[in-house]
Amino acid sequence: MSVNKLVERMAYEAIASFDTETRFRAHAATADVPATLAILDRLDREDTEPDKG
């Protein structure tokens, strides 16, 4: 894997993580409990899946 591809992948992961955390915090702040729990469930599922990279 080239350094450019590695940096591109790291940037993608950082942006995706930031976006997910921002959405989670917005849902939590508005007391949208079902949406907040849905986000946590999705993240738990993704953590248990094998890496697709």
URQUIMO-V297427 format. One line per field, one symbol per residue. phi: phi as a letter, one per 20 degrees, with the letter a starting at -180 (. if undefined). burial: + if it has 9 or more other C-alpha atoms within 8 Angstrom, else -. Layout:
# URQUIMO-V297427
phi->???
burial->???
This chain:
# URQUIMO-V297427
phi->.ffffffffffgfffffffffffffffffeleggfffffffffffffefffef
burial->-----+-----------------+--++---+---+--+--------------
